[in-house]
């Protein structure tokens, strides 16, 4: 049977394929033959199977990349850039938070040491 990848999470190693029969088939990375991952809109060939949890695909073979199909190239190229920007933004945000926390921590330490110095001086005067 042939179908189109609806979505596939490379990090978790699973996703869904919409078969030519209109049904959705679960796909795990272990079912991929001679490829390491598939992407949204990729055209694939697979054997349909039925398990305890429902329909799934096995022996999945990539027939055509979604990016090679008409109109698919633009979406495929834009997605990773957007993710990269989001990741960069998250990373820089985390770095800023760490820097701010370090700065405020240093300021607090300086204030505390100044306060304790003043207290020590007052005690020494009495």
Secondary structure, DSSP 8 states (H G I E B T S, - for coil): -EEEEEEEETTTTEEEEEETTS-EEEEEGGGBSS-S---TT-EEEEEEEEETTEEEEEEEEEEE-GGGSTTHHHHHHHHHHHHHHHHHHHHHHHHHHHHHHHHHHHHHHHHHHHHHHHHHHHHHH-
